[in-house]
């Protein structure tokens, strides 16, 4: 009982380290990320692909109200997993940073610079009393000096650069799938196919266009583009991921996480 009481004391304060050097509130924030549906990022030779599972909890919910992929700047897209409200706050912060950079320097912000600005902001909430960490992870992808870049942000405020990565639910399985199937010479279309197949691998190898978001940043145009449902349907058909005729089930999800 005494050991349990000690642990409870350490988890009450975000500014207090446990004797073994852990910040329990940051670890709990990572658990909140795991409760959100998956988002995937793939860096290809031609650009960056962001894909997100946004299966609805109810057929009565308007699909367009579930936003998992966002435009941060003309050349940057962001995908999220975790608490929706936290994601919106961080994405708004990222958009402001991108606009400030354009006004101040007259040029688009670098992907690494933006990611580190966001993670510096996240990190402040791990060492200030009376606040809690952000319960969300982001994938920030775009083109920097003609080169595709893909970063992940962690609730601790640590940035990681990846070739392909998954955040949210089923991360272990999705990451294994990406490690087995990723190639550095993938085209943008092949990257979209890989991301969709990875999401489908945790859903009986089936996908519906209304239950997934896909965004790309092409190295040729350096513009973020979000695919329409018709375009996503074509990629689903090309990869043989169409749902069976009698499959009308909706994915389950947490009320505050996506």
Backbone bond lengths (Angstrom), bond angles and torsions (degrees), N, CA, C in turn:
res aa  C-N    CA-C-N  psi(-1)  N-CA   C-N-CA  omega(-1)  CA-C   N-CA-C  phi
1 X - - - 1.455 - - 1.523 111.55 -
2 X 1.350 115.43 -36.51 1.453 118.61 -179.02 1.526 111.27 -64.63
3 X 1.366 116.65 -42.10 1.457 120.33 178.80 1.512 112.21 -63.05
4 X 1.347 116.16 -38.69 1.454 120.11 178.81 1.520 110.35 -65.83
5 X 1.327 117.28 -40.32 1.463 121.10 178.61 1.519 110.63 -62.90
6 X 1.347 116.76 -38.41 1.462 119.75 178.62 1.525 111.15 -64.18
7 X 1.345 116.75 -43.20 1.456 119.50 179.99 1.527 110.73 -62.69
8 X 1.348 116.86 -41.79 1.451 120.08 178.90 1.518 111.13 -61.12
9 X 1.330 116.79 -35.46 1.463 119.96 177.97 1.524 110.41 -65.35
10 X 1.340 117.80 -38.53 1.455 120.26 -178.45 1.535 110.75 -73.52
11 X 1.353 117.71 -30.62 1.435 114.85 -179.78 1.491 115.63 -80.34
12 X 1.304 117.41 -7.38 1.464 118.49 179.06 1.520 112.43 -75.23
13 X 1.304 117.89 -29.80 1.459 120.17 -175.14 1.514 112.55 -115.35
14 X 1.330 116.60 127.10 1.458 120.39 179.90 1.520 111.08 -70.83
15 X 1.335 117.39 -21.64 1.469 120.05 -175.72 1.522 112.80 -90.73
16 X 1.333 117.31 1.39 1.467 120.24 -174.57 1.523 110.04 -108.12
17 X 1.328 116.34 122.71 1.461 120.96 173.65 1.526 109.60 -79.54
18 X 1.329 116.16 144.65 1.464 120.65 171.55 1.532 107.89 -77.11
19 X 1.337 118.18 166.71 1.472 119.73 -178.91 1.519 113.40 -58.74
20 X 1.352 117.88 -26.79 1.470 118.59 178.32 1.524 112.19 -95.25
21 X 1.348 117.59 18.15 1.463 121.28 170.95 1.515 115.47 82.05
22 X 1.336 117.81 23.22 1.463 120.75 -177.39 1.520 110.96 -105.54
23 X 1.332 115.82 146.95 1.457 122.08 169.09 1.528 106.90 -106.88
24 X 1.315 116.23 102.94 1.457 119.58 -172.30 1.527 112.40 -62.44
25 X 1.326 117.62 -36.20 1.463 119.57 -177.97 1.534 111.55 -64.36
26 X 1.328 117.78 -34.25 1.464 120.62 176.07 1.528 110.16 -67.49
27 X 1.323 115.90 -40.18 1.468 118.95 178.54 1.531 111.03 -66.14
28 X 1.323 117.14 -36.64 1.460 120.07 177.27 1.533 110.27 -67.16
29 X 1.338 116.85 -34.85 1.459 120.05 177.14 1.525 110.69 -63.92
30 X 1.337 116.73 -36.79 1.465 120.04 176.35 1.531 110.55 -64.41
31 X 1.323 117.12 -34.34 1.464 120.30 176.57 1.523 110.75 -65.83
32 X 1.336 116.59 -35.00 1.466 120.04 176.91 1.525 110.53 -63.56
33 X 1.329 117.12 -36.54 1.471 121.03 177.40 1.521 109.91 -62.79
34 X 1.334 116.69 -40.81 1.466 120.65 -178.45 1.523 112.50 -65.01
35 X 1.327 117.32 -22.24 1.458 120.82 179.69 1.526 112.09 -79.00
36 X 1.316 117.55 -14.21 1.455 120.93 179.21 1.516 111.81 -85.09
37 X 1.325 116.64 152.57 1.458 119.61 177.54 1.521 110.33 -65.66
38 X 1.319 115.81 157.50 1.459 121.97 -167.92 1.527 113.48 -72.68
39 X 1.321 115.03 146.98 1.467 123.16 166.79 1.522 107.64 -127.60
40 X 1.334 115.51 145.72 1.466 121.15 -175.41 1.519 109.78 -130.76
41 X 1.314 115.77 139.88 1.461 121.95 173.73 1.519 109.95 -122.45
42 X 1.337 116.15 138.26 1.466 121.78 178.75 1.526 108.40 -133.26
43 X 1.316 115.52 123.80 1.468 120.61 175.45 1.517 108.50 -94.87
44 X 1.323 117.12 122.24 1.456 121.56 -179.17 1.526 109.75 -114.22
45 X 1.339 115.74 176.98 1.465 119.92 178.88 1.530 111.68 -70.41
46 X 1.350 116.51 -17.28 1.470 120.58 -176.08 1.525 113.33 -110.02
47 X 1.305 117.51 -3.79 1.462 119.25 -177.81 1.511 111.83 157.07
48 X 1.334 115.70 -162.60 1.461 122.19 -176.48 1.520 109.32 -122.08
49 X 1.334 115.62 139.77 1.465 122.55 177.29 1.522 108.87 -116.09
50 X 1.337 116.52 132.65 1.450 122.71 172.41 1.523 107.66 -120.49
51 X 1.321 117.69 129.06 1.458 122.15 178.78 1.518 108.85 -134.41
52 X 1.326 116.10 145.15 1.456 120.35 -176.12 1.517 111.13 -141.61
53 X 1.317 115.15 137.56 1.456 122.61 174.49 1.530 107.53 -80.75
54 X 1.333 117.58 118.23 1.462 120.04 -179.97 1.529 111.10 -127.85
55 X 1.331 115.35 37.96 1.465 119.31 178.49 1.523 110.63 -56.98
56 X 1.310 116.07 135.07 1.459 122.75 -174.96 1.518 111.34 -80.56
57 X 1.342 115.42 148.65 1.459 120.72 175.95 1.514 111.84 -77.68
58 X 1.329 117.60 -19.16 1.461 120.77 -175.41 1.518 109.69 -147.74
59 X 1.346 118.16 142.88 1.469 120.40 176.06 1.522 112.41 -67.28
60 X 1.334 117.25 -13.40 1.458 120.89 179.25 1.528 112.54 -83.96
61 X 1.326 116.74 -13.34 1.462 119.75 -179.56 1.524 110.75 -77.57
62 X 1.331 116.55 136.79 1.455 121.64 177.46 1.528 108.82 -72.98
63 X 1.351 118.12 118.01 1.472 119.94 -175.03 1.526 113.90 -58.35
64 X 1.339 117.48 -33.28 1.466 119.84 -177.27 1.530 112.49 -69.05
65 X 1.354 116.95 -14.24 1.463 119.12 -179.60 1.525 112.13 -81.35
66 X 1.340 116.96 -11.10 1.470 121.06 178.59 1.522 107.43 -95.77
67 X 1.324 116.27 105.11 1.460 121.87 -177.23 1.521 110.10 -108.76
68 X 1.313 115.59 119.80 1.460 120.97 179.47 1.530 111.97 -116.69
69 X 1.330 116.74 -20.75 1.464 121.31 -179.10 1.525 108.39 -123.41
70 X 1.320 115.42 133.88 1.455 120.35 -172.68 1.529 110.33 -133.39
71 X 1.309 115.54 151.97 1.462 121.85 173.83 1.516 108.18 -91.87
72 X 1.335 117.01 121.53 1.458 121.18 178.57 1.524 111.15 -94.89
73 X 1.330 116.57 -35.17 1.457 123.54 176.37 1.524 106.17 -156.31
74 X 1.317 117.59 175.64 1.464 119.76 -177.57 1.523 111.94 -55.56
75 X 1.339 116.95 -32.66 1.459 121.20 -173.28 1.524 113.38 -111.33
76 X 1.344 117.64 12.69 1.464 121.19 -174.39 1.522 110.47 -135.86
77 X 1.336 116.17 132.81 1.456 122.27 171.44 1.515 109.82 -119.65
78 X 1.340 116.43 153.43 1.463 121.90 -179.91 1.524 109.03 -132.72
79 X 1.327 116.54 132.31 1.464 122.58 173.12 1.525 108.08 -115.15
80 X 1.335 116.53 149.84 1.462 120.32 -174.16 1.517 111.45 -129.20
81 X 1.335 114.82 160.08 1.461 122.40 170.40 1.519 107.21 -150.30
82 X 1.325 116.51 129.35 1.449 120.69 -178.13 1.515 111.15 129.91
83 X 1.329 116.81 -148.34 1.460 121.11 -178.36 1.527 110.63 -71.15
84 X 1.322 115.67 126.00 1.459 121.37 -174.53 1.523 111.53 -62.08
85 X 1.330 117.12 -45.50 1.464 120.19 -176.71 1.528 110.98 -63.20
86 X 1.324 116.87 -39.51 1.461 120.12 177.72 1.529 110.75 -64.17
87 X 1.336 115.69 -40.83 1.467 119.86 178.99 1.525 110.61 -60.99
88 X 1.320 116.93 -43.52 1.466 120.07 -178.86 1.523 111.41 -61.95
89 X 1.333 116.84 -40.04 1.458 119.94 178.89 1.527 111.50 -63.13
90 X 1.328 116.73 -44.56 1.461 120.06 -178.95 1.532 111.74 -69.22
91 X 1.324 117.00 -36.47 1.474 119.75 179.11 1.520 110.31 -68.28
92 X 1.329 117.15 -39.99 1.471 119.56 174.99 1.522 110.72 -61.63
93 X 1.343 116.78 -40.24 1.466 120.56 177.08 1.527 110.32 -61.65
94 X 1.346 116.74 -43.99 1.470 120.68 179.72 1.520 111.25 -62.74
95 X 1.322 117.47 -40.36 1.465 120.69 178.63 1.526 111.29 -63.50
96 X 1.319 116.56 -41.03 1.467 119.36 177.96 1.527 111.21 -63.58
97 X 1.338 116.40 -41.75 1.461 119.95 178.59 1.534 111.26 -61.73
98 X 1.334 116.09 -40.27 1.464 120.37 179.73 1.522 110.99 -65.08
99 X 1.333 117.19 -41.03 1.463 120.69 -179.43 1.532 111.44 -71.29
100 X 1.333 116.67 -39.34 1.467 119.82 177.08 1.518 110.36 -60.01
101 X 1.330 117.16 -41.64 1.465 120.81 179.63 1.526 111.29 -62.65
102 X 1.339 116.75 -41.40 1.471 120.11 178.96 1.532 111.00 -65.16
103 X 1.324 117.03 -41.58 1.464 120.12 -178.99 1.529 111.83 -70.63
104 X 1.326 115.43 -38.08 1.465 119.79 -175.06 1.531 112.36 -78.64
105 X 1.353 116.44 -41.42 1.460 120.04 -173.24 1.519 113.94 -113.97
106 X 1.337 117.66 -9.08 1.453 120.75 178.87 1.516 113.89 69.44
107 X 1.333 117.11 28.06 1.453 120.90 179.79 1.525 109.65 -149.97
108 X 1.337 117.51 156.83 1.470 119.66 179.49 1.524 111.03 -67.42
109 X 1.326 115.85 147.22 1.459 121.04 -178.69 1.529 110.02 -73.29
110 X 1.322 117.22 146.40 1.460 121.78 176.60 1.522 111.00 -73.49
111 X 1.320 116.81 150.45 1.461 120.99 -178.36 1.533 110.39 -64.52
112 X 1.323 116.09 -43.11 1.471 119.45 179.33 1.522 110.83 -65.32
113 X 1.317 116.75 -41.50 1.469 120.31 179.43 1.519 111.09 -62.13
114 X 1.330 117.10 -46.21 1.460 120.41 179.65 1.522 110.89 -62.59
115 X 1.330 116.60 -44.62 1.465 119.91 -179.32 1.519 110.97 -60.07
116 X 1.324 117.31 -43.46 1.464 119.63 -178.70 1.522 111.66 -70.41
117 X 1.342 117.68 -31.18 1.466 119.69 173.83 1.536 110.32 -63.64
118 X 1.333 115.64 -42.95 1.464 120.30 179.54 1.524 110.79 -66.31
119 X 1.331 117.55 -45.58 1.467 119.73 -178.16 1.534 111.62 -69.73
120 X 1.335 118.34 -30.47 1.470 119.75 173.41 1.525 109.94 -63.08
121 X 1.344 116.13 -40.38 1.464 121.44 177.58 1.528 110.18 -64.12
122 X 1.336 116.85 -43.75 1.474 120.92 178.28 1.519 110.68 -62.11
123 X 1.332 116.29 -42.68 1.467 120.58 -175.19 1.530 111.84 -63.09
124 X 1.322 117.26 -32.09 1.469 119.96 179.87 1.530 111.25 -59.53
125 X 1.334 115.83 -29.61 1.463 119.92 -178.46 1.526 112.56 -83.66
126 X 1.325 117.14 5.74 1.473 120.19 174.13 1.524 111.45 -103.51
127 X 1.344 117.29 -0.13 1.471 118.46 -178.05 1.521 112.30 -139.47
128 X 1.336 116.18 21.29 1.464 120.64 178.51 1.513 108.82 -118.90
129 X 1.329 117.05 124.34 1.449 120.43 178.08 1.520 111.80 -66.22
130 X 1.345 115.56 146.32 1.456 120.07 178.95 1.510 114.26 84.45
131 X 1.333 117.96 1.78 1.460 122.18 177.82 1.525 108.75 -122.97
132 X 1.321 116.36 166.60 1.457 120.29 176.23 1.520 108.85 -124.72
133 X 1.328 118.06 157.89 1.462 120.50 177.21 1.533 110.89 -66.80
134 X 1.316 115.72 160.97 1.460 121.02 173.97 1.529 108.65 -75.71
135 X 1.324 116.46 126.38 1.461 120.57 -179.14 1.506 112.06 -89.66
136 X 1.318 116.49 52.69 1.463 120.89 -176.19 1.527 109.13 -151.55
137 X 1.331 115.67 149.10 1.464 122.29 170.57 1.527 107.57 -117.19
138 X 1.313 116.42 147.93 1.462 121.88 -179.81 1.521 110.22 -122.95
139 X 1.324 115.36 148.88 1.458 122.33 166.63 1.520 107.14 -110.71
140 X 1.311 116.67 120.31 1.464 121.96 -178.63 1.522 107.94 -112.59
141 X 1.325 116.45 116.11 1.460 120.90 -176.93 1.506 111.58 -129.23
142 X 1.316 116.33 146.86 1.458 120.44 178.22 1.514 111.87 178.80
143 X 1.311 114.83 -167.69 1.466 122.35 -178.30 1.522 109.30 -113.45
144 X 1.335 115.81 127.82 1.463 121.76 178.85 1.526 108.79 -126.56
145 X 1.331 116.64 114.28 1.463 122.11 -177.73 1.530 111.75 54.61
146 X 1.329 115.14 40.58 1.463 120.83 178.44 1.509 115.24 80.72
147 X 1.333 117.44 0.73 1.468 121.48 -176.67 1.521 110.64 -112.04
148 X 1.340 118.63 130.66 1.468 120.72 175.91 1.524 110.74 -66.94
149 X 1.348 116.03 136.52 1.472 121.24 177.43 1.524 108.22 -133.00
150 X 1.316 116.53 143.91 1.462 122.38 -179.75 1.522 109.21 -139.44
151 X 1.334 116.53 123.10 1.460 121.97 -178.19 1.523 111.00 -126.49
152 X 1.327 114.53 152.09 1.463 122.54 171.95 1.520 108.63 -115.62
153 X 1.334 117.21 140.03 1.461 120.96 171.64 1.522 108.83 -106.79
154 X 1.317 116.28 144.65 1.462 123.39 -177.52 1.528 108.42 -114.38
155 X 1.354 119.66 150.52 1.464 120.86 178.04 1.525 114.61 -57.26
156 X 1.331 117.74 -17.84 1.464 120.02 176.50 1.527 111.66 -77.77
157 X 1.333 117.30 -14.34 1.459 120.92 -176.42 1.511 113.27 94.49
158 X 1.324 117.03 19.48 1.463 121.88 -179.85 1.523 110.52 -100.02
159 X 1.344 118.23 128.95 1.469 120.26 175.48 1.529 110.66 -92.87
160 X 1.333 115.14 143.39 1.463 121.46 175.89 1.532 108.05 -130.46
161 X 1.335 116.60 137.40 1.460 119.71 174.56 1.528 108.68 -100.70
162 X 1.346 116.12 138.42 1.456 121.84 -174.58 1.524 111.45 -133.41
163 X 1.340 114.40 158.67 1.457 121.37 167.15 1.525 110.05 -88.03
164 X 1.331 116.65 -37.03 1.461 122.91 174.72 1.518 106.67 -155.95
165 X 1.344 116.98 139.09 1.455 119.51 -174.23 1.521 110.22 -156.10
166 X 1.328 115.44 154.17 1.457 122.49 175.56 1.523 109.07 -125.40
167 X 1.331 115.96 144.52 1.460 121.77 172.85 1.524 107.99 -129.97
168 X 1.336 116.60 156.14 1.449 120.06 178.85 1.514 112.44 97.62
169 X 1.334 115.54 -155.98 1.465 121.83 -175.82 1.524 111.41 -63.45
170 X 1.310 116.11 148.78 1.472 123.55 176.14 1.528 112.51 59.17
171 X 1.319 116.96 31.53 1.467 119.09 -176.18 1.526 112.23 -58.72
172 X 1.325 116.83 -41.72 1.463 119.53 -177.94 1.513 112.18 -59.66
173 X 1.338 117.25 -48.08 1.465 121.01 -179.73 1.523 111.53 -65.31
174 X 1.321 116.06 -42.60 1.467 119.97 -178.74 1.522 111.25 -66.83
175 X 1.331 116.14 -39.24 1.459 119.58 179.56 1.533 110.56 -65.79
176 X 1.339 116.73 -38.83 1.470 120.08 175.86 1.525 110.52 -60.84
177 X 1.334 116.25 -42.49 1.467 120.16 -179.66 1.532 110.31 -63.10
178 X 1.320 116.96 -43.65 1.464 120.52 -179.51 1.531 111.00 -65.23
179 X 1.321 116.83 -40.98 1.468 119.90 -179.77 1.525 111.34 -63.62
180 X 1.320 116.50 -34.55 1.465 120.41 -179.01 1.529 112.46 -76.25
181 X 1.316 117.83 -29.60 1.464 120.54 -169.88 1.525 115.32 -114.57
182 X 1.326 117.82 -6.80 1.470 119.76 -177.63 1.525 111.65 -76.24
183 X 1.341 115.53 139.50 1.464 122.54 171.20 1.525 108.16 -131.52
184 X 1.324 116.46 143.97 1.453 119.73 -177.10 1.525 112.63 -72.12
185 X 1.352 117.59 -19.12 1.457 120.19 -178.25 1.535 112.46 -95.42
186 X 1.340 117.46 18.01 1.456 120.57 178.28 1.526 111.23 -60.29
187 X 1.337 116.18 141.53 1.465 120.27 170.09 1.520 108.52 -81.52
188 X 1.325 116.71 172.22 1.457 120.27 179.30 1.529 110.81 -62.83
189 X 1.340 116.80 -42.66 1.470 120.06 178.65 1.525 110.89 -63.28
190 X 1.330 117.10 -41.14 1.457 120.16 178.55 1.523 111.27 -66.55
191 X 1.331 116.57 -33.76 1.459 120.34 176.74 1.524 111.72 -65.25
192 X 1.342 116.46 -39.31 1.466 120.24 175.99 1.525 109.84 -62.61
193 X 1.348 115.98 -44.94 1.455 119.91 178.99 1.517 112.20 -60.34
194 X 1.339 116.85 -41.90 1.466 120.90 179.51 1.526 110.60 -62.83
195 X 1.330 117.45 -45.08 1.463 121.04 -179.22 1.525 111.27 -62.79
196 X 1.330 116.96 -42.22 1.467 120.29 179.74 1.519 111.52 -67.34
197 X 1.333 116.78 -41.31 1.466 119.52 179.11 1.529 111.13 -65.40
198 X 1.333 116.27 -35.30 1.466 119.55 178.59 1.529 110.22 -64.41
199 X 1.334 116.89 -46.19 1.472 119.80 178.80 1.522 110.19 -62.37
200 X 1.343 115.97 -42.37 1.464 120.29 -178.87 1.524 111.83 -66.21
201 X 1.334 117.45 -26.23 1.475 120.35 -177.35 1.519 112.43 -63.27
202 X 1.330 117.57 -21.75 1.470 121.11 176.99 1.525 111.10 -100.67
203 X 1.340 116.18 8.68 1.466 120.74 -178.35 1.522 110.61 -134.86
204 X 1.326 116.46 45.95 1.476 122.44 178.25 1.523 111.95 57.96
205 X 1.336 117.26 32.62 1.467 123.04 177.89 1.526 112.27 55.82
206 X 1.327 116.00 35.87 1.467 121.14 177.62 1.517 109.68 -132.31
207 X 1.345 115.59 146.35 1.455 121.27 177.61 1.516 109.45 -143.62
208 X 1.321 115.15 151.06 1.460 121.81 172.30 1.519 107.96 -119.98
209 X 1.327 117.68 138.87 1.467 121.06 -175.91 1.522 112.13 -58.56
210 X 1.337 117.06 -31.12 1.453 120.12 179.71 1.513 113.62 -75.06
211 X 1.335 117.58 -11.56 1.456 121.12 -177.72 1.509 114.27 -105.82
212 X 1.315 117.31 14.36 1.457 120.34 -179.45 1.528 109.72 -146.95
213 X 1.318 116.17 142.89 1.473 123.33 173.88 1.519 108.46 -111.24
214 X 1.329 116.32 141.98 1.461 120.91 176.74 1.526 108.93 -136.79
215 X 1.314 116.12 131.84 1.463 122.02 174.59 1.518 109.54 -132.13
216 X 1.326 116.54 148.62 1.463 120.85 179.99 1.527 110.29 -134.12
217 X 1.326 114.56 152.58 1.460 121.38 169.58 1.520 106.26 -126.03
218 X 1.322 116.40 109.23 1.462 121.33 -177.13 1.523 110.71 -82.33
219 X 1.337 115.72 139.89 1.451 120.09 176.89 1.517 112.49 -68.80
220 X 1.323 116.78 -23.04 1.465 121.33 -179.40 1.526 111.71 -75.49
221 X 1.333 116.26 -47.36 1.465 120.16 -177.85 1.524 112.50 -93.87
222 X 1.343 116.84 -22.45 1.467 123.51 -174.42 1.525 111.01 54.56
223 X 1.336 115.88 39.25 1.458 122.20 179.68 1.530 110.21 -124.82
224 X 1.341 115.31 137.11 1.461 119.95 174.68 1.520 109.42 -79.07
225 X 1.328 116.45 130.17 1.465 122.84 179.45 1.515 108.98 -131.74
226 X 1.333 116.54 130.55 1.462 120.89 174.61 1.519 108.65 -99.32
227 X 1.327 116.77 127.58 1.462 121.60 -176.05 1.526 110.98 -71.78
228 X 1.343 115.22 146.00 1.456 120.66 175.31 1.526 109.84 -79.65
229 X 1.327 116.39 167.57 1.466 120.33 178.03 1.522 111.61 -61.02
230 X 1.336 116.89 -37.41 1.466 119.84 179.38 1.525 110.78 -64.87
231 X 1.330 117.01 -41.38 1.464 120.30 178.76 1.530 110.85 -66.37
232 X 1.346 116.38 -41.08 1.464 119.70 178.06 1.525 109.86 -63.46
233 X 1.329 116.71 -39.71 1.472 120.63 179.34 1.523 111.18 -59.64
234 X 1.341 116.58 -38.28 1.464 119.82 178.97 1.529 110.80 -64.24
235 X 1.319 116.98 -42.73 1.467 119.89 178.84 1.526 110.80 -66.98
236 X 1.346 116.91 -37.57 1.462 120.09 177.73 1.527 110.11 -62.56
237 X 1.337 116.27 -42.44 1.468 120.28 179.64 1.521 111.11 -65.94
238 X 1.336 116.96 -41.04 1.467 120.88 -179.61 1.521 111.70 -62.09
239 X 1.332 116.41 -30.47 1.461 120.92 -177.58 1.527 112.83 -100.59
240 X 1.356 116.72 11.65 1.473 122.48 176.66 1.521 112.13 55.07
241 X 1.335 115.63 49.00 1.462 120.18 -177.88 1.523 112.64 -115.25
242 X 1.351 117.44 14.72 1.458 119.77 -178.32 1.525 110.19 -65.34
243 X 1.349 116.76 142.55 1.468 119.56 177.85 1.516 111.33 -70.34
244 X 1.320 116.04 154.04 1.458 121.04 175.69 1.521 109.61 -65.41
245 X 1.321 116.23 157.95 1.461 121.51 -175.24 1.519 112.60 -59.65
246 X 1.349 116.98 -34.47 1.464 119.64 -175.52 1.519 112.37 -94.04
247 X 1.336 117.26 9.57 1.464 121.16 -177.91 1.517 109.28 -89.17
248 X 1.324 116.35 101.50 1.462 119.99 178.81 1.505 112.79 -120.98
249 X 1.348 116.95 17.26 1.451 120.24 -176.30 1.513 110.57 -81.17
250 X 1.303 115.03 149.81 1.450 121.86 176.24 1.519 108.83 -106.49
251 X 1.332 116.21 148.39 1.461 119.54 178.71 1.506 111.66 -71.20
252 X 1.324 116.00 150.64 1.449 121.18 176.65 1.506 109.45 -86.44
253 X 1.311 116.51 154.14 1.448 119.41 178.52 1.514 110.24 -156.16
254 X 1.309 117.04 165.81 1.446 121.87 177.77 1.514 110.04 -83.87
255 X 1.318 116.98 149.79 1.455 120.34 -174.27 1.514 112.41 -65.87
256 X 1.333 118.28 -29.45 1.453 119.93 -175.42 1.513 112.82 -114.57
257 X 1.305 118.15 3.96 1.457 119.88 -178.07 1.517 109.77 -126.92
258 X 1.337 114.44 145.47 1.469 118.29 176.49 1.503 110.63 -147.34
